[in-house]
Amino acid sequence: MTKLLFLLLFTPFLCLSQEPTFQEGIPDDLDQEKIIFLQHEPVEVTAREKSKKAEKYLYERQTNHNRVIIESNIKLKGAALKYPYEYGITGPSTYSKLAEAGYKYVLQSSVYKYDYLKGQPAENEMIVYEYFIYDMENNVAYEVFKIDEMKVYDFKLIIRKLNKAIKRAQ
């Protein structure tokens, strides 16, 4: 399922028409190449505030997302300073411009499709997102770590988990 979501997320950006190769760990040349960190983008609020309970819940999730990403994206800039190699920061809808400028990798997850803001999860279901370092030149996705939906705005945690995975691989 994770790999299918990954494909759906990357379809517009893949140069190759085949499924990426999935690997665990960290790319060998990560210390010599640039990576893109994706900040969150606002979503269109499609649900109505004064509606049925389920739609009101979606309205609250969508408006809360748009509210918290402001601070979250600011924190990404600070957290990224702890990353040991070269990086750039942009949004999911614009990162292809950095790829054209020589960035080889992007830290990617299906969270940036924002599907979790389009519907209500099943009761007591915890959504977990897998993060990949995607090699845009070679169509390889390195499975790095997972976090649950309650932590997708915590860029300090995301960068810390990435740095931990790098240290483990050394």
N, C-alpha and C positions, 0 to 999 in steps of 0.2 A: 504494500500500500504506500509506504514512504517513497519508494522508487517511482511509482506511478505519479504521485503528487509532484515529485521532483521533475519528471518529464513534462508535466502540464505547466509547471512554472517556467521552465527553461525553453520551451518550444519556440518562442519568438526569437530567442537569442542564439540558439545553437546553429553553428555553421554546418555541422554535419547532420544528416537526417537520421542517424542511428542513435539508439539509447546510449547514454554515457556508460563508461566502465566504472563500476563502483569498487572502491578500495577503502580499507581502514587505514588510519594513521595520518601522517602528514607528508606532503610532497617533499622530496629530497632537496629541491632548490628554493624552498620557501624563503630562506634567509637571503637569497639573491634576487628575488622577484618582488613585485609590488602586488598588494592585495587590496581589494575594495571592501570596505565595511558599509553595509546598507543601513541608512537611518530609516525610520518609519515615515510613511507618508499619510496625509489625512485621507479619510474615506468619505464618500458621499453618504450623508445621512438619509437613508431610504425609508426607515421606519418612522411612524408617527408617534409623538409623545402621548397624545390623547387617543388611545386605541385600546384594543384588547390586551390582556396581560402579556401574552407572548410577544406581540409587536412592541409594547412598551419596554419590555426587557431588551429587545434588539435596539431600540432607540437609545436606551441607557448605555448599552455596550458601545454603540457607534459614537455617541457624543463623548463618552468617557475616553475612548481611544483618541479622538481628535484633541481632547484636552490634555491628556498625559503625554502625548508624543512631543510636545514642545519641550518639556523638561527632560524627557528621556533622550531626545536628540542632542540637547546641550550636554548631558552626561556622557553621551557617546564620545564627544570630542575630548573630554577629560580622560575617559577610560582608555581611549585609543592611544594616548601618550604612553601607556604602560606596555603596549605592544612593541616587541623588540626590533621589528623590521619596518620597511617602507610600506606606507598605506595611503589610501585616499578614502574619502567619505562622500557618498552620494545617495540618492534614492533608488529604489527598485526600477522606476520608470526611466531613469536617465543613466544608468551605469554603463550602458553600451558605449557611451562617449569616452569614458575612461578606458574601456577595453581597447578602443581604437587608438588611444594615446599610449599604449604599451603596458597596461596592467594585465597581468596574466591570470590572476586568481580573484575570486569573489567569495566572501563568506556568505553562503546562501542557505535559505530555509523556505519551506512552503508557507511559513508564517507571513511572508511578505505578499502573498496573494490575498490575505485578509478574508479568507473564506469563513473563518470563525466568527466574523462580524456580520455574516449574511444569513445566519440561521441559529437556532438554539440547539446546543448540544443535548444529548440524551441525559436524563437525570442521573446524577452522580458520576458522570463520565468526565475523566480528566484528559484533556487533549495534550499530547506530548509532541513536540517538534524536534526533528533531527536537523542538525546544522552540518553543512558540507563546506569544504573548501573545494570550489569548483575550478578546475583548470580549463579555462576557456579556449586555449590553444589546442589541447590534446583530447578534449571531451572526456575528462576523467573527474569523477566526484569522489572526494575523500571524506568518508564518514568520520566526523570529529567528536561530536557530543550531542546529547539530547537535553532539552529542558521543557518544563510544562508551561502551559499557557499563562499561568500566573506570573511568570518571570520573563516573558518575551520583551518587556520594556526595560529590563535591568541590564543595561549595557556593561556595567561594572562586572557583573556575574558572567556575561557572555565573553568578554575579553579575558577575564580570569580563567574561565574554562578553556578557552583557546590557548592561552599561554601555558596552562597546565598540560594540555595535550602535546604541545611543542616540546616541553621539558621531558615528558614521558618518552617521546620518540627519539630523543638525543642519546 
